[in-house]
Amino acid sequence: MLTIKCAKCKAKIFRYVKIGKGRILHCWKKRIIKDFSIHDGDKIKCKCGNLIGIDQKKWIKMRQRAFIYTGKKM
């Protein structure tokens, strides 16, 4: 379980189940346990206005360097 946070203000964005090794390039919507983000059309933003990713139907394409995460990869 990972907690994905905004890189600017450190606010929580998602609680996400990460399976496997590697970087987070996109987040599958069905693996997001808790969503704290703001949805502005197809843009996913933090409450501070930082653009985190773009909604693309089944997953959210994450912007690198716009977020940080803590937790353990499964």
BADOTI-44842 format. One record per residue: residue number from 1; residue in three letters; x, y, z of N, C-alpha, C in turn. Coordinates in Angstrom, 3 decimals. Atoms other than C-alpha are relative to their C-alpha. Layout:
REM residues N
<r n="NUM" res="ALA" n_u="X" n_v="Y" n_w="Z" ca_u="X" ca_v="Y" ca_w="Z" c_u="X" c_v="Y" c_w="Z"/>
...
This chain:
REM residues 74
<r n="1" res="MET" n_u="0.852" n_v="-1.177" n_w="0.000" ca_u="0.000" ca_v="0.000" ca_w="0.000" c_u="0.897" c_v="1.240" c_w="0.000"/>
<r n="2" res="LEU" n_u="-0.756" n_v="-1.237" n_w="0.092" ca_u="1.401" ca_v="3.377" ca_w="-1.028" c_u="-0.907" c_v="1.180" c_w="0.300"/>
<r n="3" res="THR" n_u="0.673" n_v="-1.279" n_w="-0.142" ca_u="0.397" ca_v="6.865" ca_w="-0.016" c_u="0.686" c_v="0.954" c_w="-0.962"/>
<r n="4" res="ILE" n_u="-0.538" n_v="-0.922" n_w="0.993" ca_u="0.891" ca_v="9.187" ca_w="-2.989" c_u="-0.329" c_v="1.411" c_w="0.449"/>
<r n="5" res="LYS" n_u="0.149" n_v="-1.358" n_w="-0.502" ca_u="1.455" ca_v="12.816" ca_w="-1.959" c_u="0.456" c_v="1.010" c_w="-1.041"/>
<r n="6" res="CYS" n_u="-0.400" n_v="-1.107" n_w="0.867" ca_u="1.831" ca_v="16.154" ca_w="-3.735" c_u="1.457" c_v="0.370" c_w="0.312"/>
<r n="7" res="ALA" n_u="-1.401" n_v="-0.365" n_w="-0.199" ca_u="5.474" ca_v="17.146" ca_w="-4.254" c_u="0.154" c_v="1.427" c_w="0.525"/>
<r n="8" res="LYS" n_u="-0.089" n_v="-1.393" n_w="-0.453" ca_u="4.722" ca_v="20.824" ca_w="-3.536" c_u="-0.431" c_v="0.167" c_w="1.450"/>
<r n="9" res="CYS" n_u="0.552" n_v="-0.284" n_w="-1.330" ca_u="2.521" ca_v="20.852" ca_w="-0.437" c_u="-0.053" c_v="-1.223" c_w="0.921"/>
<r n="10" res="LYS" n_u="-0.045" n_v="1.249" n_w="-0.768" ca_u="2.879" ca_v="17.212" ca_w="0.752" c_u="-1.380" c_v="-0.487" c_w="0.451"/>
<r n="11" res="ALA" n_u="1.353" n_v="0.472" n_w="-0.334" ca_u="-0.928" ca_v="16.717" ca_w="0.912" c_u="-0.228" c_v="-1.365" c_w="-0.652"/>
<r n="12" res="LYS" n_u="0.309" n_v="1.317" n_w="0.541" ca_u="-2.306" ca_v="13.196" ca_w="0.348" c_u="-0.816" c_v="0.131" c_w="-1.281"/>
<r n="13" res="ILE" n_u="0.741" n_v="0.051" n_w="1.255" ca_u="-3.540" ca_v="12.442" ca_w="-3.168" c_u="-0.769" c_v="-1.311" c_w="-0.107"/>
<r n="14" res="PHE" n_u="0.607" n_v="1.328" n_w="0.090" ca_u="-4.232" ca_v="8.660" ca_w="-3.226" c_u="0.554" c_v="-0.921" c_w="1.065"/>
<r n="15" res="ARG" n_u="-0.483" n_v="1.215" n_w="-0.652" ca_u="-3.985" ca_v="5.502" ca_w="-1.158" c_u="-0.091" c_v="-1.037" c_w="-1.101"/>
<r n="16" res="TYR" n_u="-0.086" n_v="0.806" n_w="1.211" ca_u="-2.862" ca_v="3.045" ca_w="-3.848" c_u="0.692" c_v="-1.329" c_w="0.277"/>
<r n="17" res="VAL" n_u="-0.604" n_v="1.324" n_w="-0.111" ca_u="-2.088" ca_v="-0.668" ca_w="-4.053" c_u="0.942" c_v="-0.179" c_w="-1.185"/>
<r n="18" res="LYS" n_u="-1.012" n_v="0.176" n_w="1.047" ca_u="1.176" ca_v="-1.011" ca_w="-6.017" c_u="0.436" c_v="-1.444" c_w="0.004"/>
<r n="19" res="ILE" n_u="-0.418" n_v="1.393" n_w="0.138" ca_u="1.981" ca_v="-4.487" ca_w="-7.314" c_u="1.198" c_v="-0.035" c_w="-0.937"/>
<r n="20" res="GLY" n_u="-1.190" n_v="0.148" n_w="0.826" ca_u="5.451" ca_v="-5.268" ca_w="-8.627" c_u="1.020" c_v="1.095" c_w="0.221"/>
<r n="21" res="LYS" n_u="-1.106" n_v="-0.940" n_w="-0.109" ca_u="8.695" ca_v="-3.408" ca_w="-8.962" c_u="-0.169" c_v="1.117" c_w="-1.015"/>
<r n="22" res="GLY" n_u="-0.041" n_v="-1.050" n_w="1.012" ca_u="9.410" ca_v="-0.250" ca_w="-10.880" c_u="-0.655" c_v="1.291" c_w="0.434"/>
<r n="23" res="ARG" n_u="0.529" n_v="-1.332" n_w="-0.269" ca_u="8.347" ca_v="3.360" ca_w="-11.070" c_u="-1.514" c_v="0.024" c_w="-0.179"/>
<r n="24" res="ILE" n_u="1.438" n_v="-0.215" n_w="0.181" ca_u="4.796" ca_v="4.667" ca_w="-10.953" c_u="-0.165" c_v="0.898" c_w="-1.228"/>
<r n="25" res="LEU" n_u="0.228" n_v="-0.748" n_w="1.235" ca_u="4.034" ca_v="5.705" ca_w="-14.531" c_u="-1.480" c_v="0.342" c_w="-0.153"/>
<r n="26" res="HIS" n_u="1.432" n_v="-0.264" n_w="-0.039" ca_u="0.274" ca_v="5.382" ca_w="-14.193" c_u="-0.613" c_v="-0.792" c_w="1.147"/>
<r n="27" res="CYS" n_u="0.715" n_v="0.654" n_w="-1.088" ca_u="-2.193" ca_v="4.406" ca_w="-11.466" c_u="-1.302" c_v="-0.582" c_w="-0.553"/>
<r n="28" res="TRP" n_u="1.242" n_v="0.635" n_w="0.409" ca_u="-4.917" ca_v="1.884" ca_w="-12.242" c_u="-1.111" c_v="0.460" c_w="0.933"/>
<r n="29" res="LYS" n_u="1.096" n_v="-0.528" n_w="-0.805" ca_u="-8.253" ca_v="3.282" ca_w="-11.046" c_u="-0.565" c_v="-1.035" c_w="0.972"/>
<r n="30" res="LYS" n_u="0.563" n_v="1.024" n_w="-0.875" ca_u="-9.422" ca_v="-0.053" ca_w="-9.603" c_u="0.893" c_v="-0.298" c_w="1.199"/>
<r n="31" res="ARG" n_u="-0.912" n_v="0.204" n_w="-1.126" ca_u="-6.350" ca_v="-0.118" ca_w="-7.296" c_u="0.073" c_v="1.196" c_w="0.940"/>
<r n="32" res="ILE" n_u="0.026" n_v="-1.166" n_w="-0.888" ca_u="-6.987" ca_v="3.332" ca_w="-5.794" c_u="-1.011" c_v="-0.269" c_w="1.105"/>
<r n="33" res="ILE" n_u="0.845" n_v="0.305" n_w="-1.148" ca_u="-8.364" ca_v="2.681" ca_w="-2.313" c_u="-0.724" c_v="1.245" c_w="0.487"/>
<r n="34" res="LYS" n_u="0.567" n_v="-1.255" n_w="-0.492" ca_u="-8.930" ca_v="6.277" ca_w="-1.192" c_u="0.510" c_v="1.137" c_w="-0.883"/>
<r n="35" res="ASP" n_u="-0.337" n_v="-1.082" n_w="0.918" ca_u="-8.969" ca_v="9.367" ca_w="-3.429" c_u="-0.237" c_v="1.339" c_w="0.689"/>
<r n="36" res="PHE" n_u="0.087" n_v="-1.320" n_w="-0.616" ca_u="-8.217" ca_v="12.814" ca_w="-1.939" c_u="0.178" c_v="1.114" c_w="-1.023"/>
<r n="37" res="SER" n_u="-0.332" n_v="-0.967" n_w="1.045" ca_u="-7.613" ca_v="14.550" ca_w="-5.286" c_u="-1.219" c_v="0.799" c_w="-0.453"/>
<r n="38" res="ILE" n_u="1.047" n_v="-0.821" n_w="0.601" ca_u="-9.608" ca_v="17.198" ca_w="-7.146" c_u="-0.026" c_v="-0.318" c_w="-1.489"/>
<r n="39" res="HIS" n_u="0.154" n_v="0.350" n_w="1.409" ca_u="-10.961" ca_v="16.162" ca_w="-10.558" c_u="-0.553" c_v="1.208" c_w="-0.738"/>
<r n="40" res="ASP" n_u="0.378" n_v="-1.158" n_w="0.807" ca_u="-11.094" ca_v="19.041" ca_w="-13.044" c_u="-0.061" c_v="-0.453" c_w="-1.458"/>
<r n="41" res="GLY" n_u="0.105" n_v="0.601" n_w="1.327" ca_u="-12.410" ca_v="17.463" ca_w="-16.244" c_u="0.801" c_v="-1.288" c_w="-0.009"/>
<r n="42" res="ASP" n_u="-0.865" n_v="1.182" n_w="0.026" ca_u="-9.766" ca_v="14.891" ca_w="-17.162" c_u="1.319" c_v="0.234" c_w="0.741"/>
<r n="43" res="LYS" n_u="-1.219" n_v="-0.315" n_w="-0.749" ca_u="-7.072" ca_v="16.586" ca_w="-15.032" c_u="-0.186" c_v="-0.362" c_w="1.471"/>
<r n="44" res="ILE" n_u="-0.012" n_v="0.349" n_w="-1.415" ca_u="-6.223" ca_v="15.268" ca_w="-11.570" c_u="0.951" c_v="0.974" c_w="0.679"/>
<r n="45" res="LYS" n_u="-0.795" n_v="-1.029" n_w="-0.661" ca_u="-5.016" ca_v="18.022" ca_w="-9.257" c_u="-0.014" c_v="-0.181" c_w="1.516"/>
<r n="46" res="CYS" n_u="-0.050" n_v="-0.096" n_w="-1.456" ca_u="-3.977" ca_v="18.525" ca_w="-5.659" c_u="-0.825" c_v="1.215" c_w="0.408"/>
<r n="47" res="LYS" n_u="0.751" n_v="-1.167" n_w="-0.479" ca_u="-5.835" ca_v="21.023" ca_w="-3.480" c_u="0.796" c_v="1.296" c_w="-0.132"/>
<r n="48" res="CYS" n_u="-0.817" n_v="-1.196" n_w="0.198" ca_u="-2.880" ca_v="23.430" ca_w="-3.963" c_u="0.036" c_v="0.432" c_w="-1.470"/>
<r n="49" res="GLY" n_u="0.044" n_v="-0.345" n_w="1.414" ca_u="-3.457" ca_v="23.384" ca_w="-7.752" c_u="1.043" c_v="-0.708" c_w="-0.846"/>
<r n="50" res="ASN" n_u="-1.037" n_v="0.742" n_w="0.721" ca_u="-0.500" ca_v="21.165" ca_w="-8.700" c_u="-0.645" c_v="-1.094" c_w="-0.849"/>
<r n="51" res="LEU" n_u="0.519" n_v="1.029" n_w="0.894" ca_u="-1.335" ca_v="18.975" ca_w="-11.742" c_u="0.754" c_v="-1.303" c_w="0.249"/>
<r n="52" res="ILE" n_u="-0.591" n_v="1.290" n_w="-0.351" ca_u="-0.720" ca_v="15.361" ca_w="-10.708" c_u="-0.017" c_v="-0.959" c_w="-1.181"/>
<r n="53" res="GLY" n_u="0.098" n_v="0.937" n_w="1.114" ca_u="-1.942" ca_v="13.433" ca_w="-13.741" c_u="-1.203" c_v="0.291" c_w="-0.882"/>
<r n="54" res="ILE" n_u="1.085" n_v="-0.109" n_w="0.968" ca_u="-4.379" ca_v="12.994" ca_w="-16.627" c_u="-0.801" c_v="-1.294" c_w="0.029"/>
<r n="55" res="ASP" n_u="0.902" n_v="1.145" n_w="-0.013" ca_u="-7.397" ca_v="10.668" ca_w="-16.472" c_u="-0.133" c_v="-0.556" c_w="-1.418"/>
<r n="56" res="GLN" n_u="0.087" n_v="0.642" n_w="1.306" ca_u="-7.314" ca_v="8.163" ca_w="-19.345" c_u="-0.814" c_v="-1.285" c_w="0.093"/>
<r n="57" res="LYS" n_u="0.969" n_v="1.099" n_w="-0.109" ca_u="-10.368" ca_v="5.906" ca_w="-18.771" c_u="0.375" c_v="-1.015" c_w="1.078"/>
<r n="58" res="LYS" n_u="-0.310" n_v="1.070" n_w="-0.955" ca_u="-8.829" ca_v="2.819" ca_w="-17.042" c_u="1.061" c_v="0.382" c_w="1.019"/>
<r n="59" res="TRP" n_u="-1.067" n_v="-0.394" n_w="-0.911" ca_u="-5.841" ca_v="4.540" ca_w="-15.461" c_u="0.201" c_v="1.506" c_w="-0.034"/>
<r n="60" res="ILE" n_u="-0.378" n_v="-1.409" n_w="-0.071" ca_u="-4.413" ca_v="7.915" ca_w="-14.505" c_u="1.481" c_v="0.083" c_w="-0.357"/>
<r n="61" res="LYS" n_u="-1.396" n_v="-0.178" n_w="0.419" ca_u="-1.218" ca_v="8.868" ca_w="-16.360" c_u="0.623" c_v="1.052" c_w="0.910"/>
<r n="62" res="MET" n_u="-0.600" n_v="-0.848" n_w="-1.022" ca_u="0.964" ca_v="10.350" ca_w="-13.643" c_u="1.111" c_v="0.867" c_w="-0.590"/>
<r n="63" res="ARG" n_u="-1.093" n_v="-0.906" n_w="0.376" ca_u="3.249" ca_v="13.384" ca_w="-14.158" c_u="1.160" c_v="-0.249" c_w="0.952"/>
<r n="64" res="GLN" n_u="-1.181" n_v="0.235" n_w="-0.823" ca_u="6.730" ca_v="12.522" ca_w="-12.934" c_u="0.443" c_v="1.316" c_w="0.640"/>
<r n="65" res="ARG" n_u="-0.452" n_v="-1.141" n_w="-0.811" ca_u="8.136" ca_v="14.908" ca_w="-10.290" c_u="-1.141" c_v="0.858" c_w="0.529"/>
<r n="66" res="ALA" n_u="1.126" n_v="-0.739" n_w="-0.542" ca_u="4.610" ca_v="16.136" ca_w="-9.469" c_u="-0.485" c_v="-0.634" c_w="1.302"/>
<r n="67" res="PHE" n_u="0.442" n_v="0.719" n_w="-1.184" ca_u="4.194" ca_v="13.572" ca_w="-6.678" c_u="1.174" c_v="-0.739" c_w="0.634"/>
<r n="68" res="ILE" n_u="-0.923" n_v="0.876" n_w="-0.716" ca_u="6.102" ca_v="11.598" ca_w="-4.061" c_u="-0.844" c_v="-1.095" c_w="0.628"/>
<r n="69" res="TYR" n_u="0.772" n_v="1.053" n_w="-0.653" ca_u="5.116" ca_v="8.384" ca_w="-2.308" c_u="0.766" c_v="-0.588" c_w="1.162"/>
<r n="70" res="THR" n_u="-0.546" n_v="0.706" n_w="-1.134" ca_u="5.665" ca_v="6.539" ca_w="0.925" c_u="-0.754" c_v="-1.311" c_w="0.121"/>
<r n="71" res="GLY" n_u="0.641" n_v="1.303" n_w="-0.176" ca_u="4.884" ca_v="2.965" ca_w="1.834" c_u="0.853" c_v="-1.109" c_w="-0.578"/>
<r n="72" res="LYS" n_u="-0.714" n_v="1.174" n_w="0.447" ca_u="5.821" ca_v="-0.469" ca_w="0.626" c_u="-0.631" c_v="-0.557" c_w="-1.271"/>
<r n="73" res="LYS" n_u="0.473" n_v="0.635" n_w="1.224" ca_u="5.552" ca_v="-1.947" ca_w="-2.867" c_u="-0.148" c_v="-1.497" c_w="0.262"/>
<r n="74" res="MET" n_u="0.264" n_v="1.430" n_w="-0.204" ca_u="4.094" ca_v="-5.460" ca_w="-2.938" c_u="0.677" c_v="-0.823" c_w="-1.086"/>
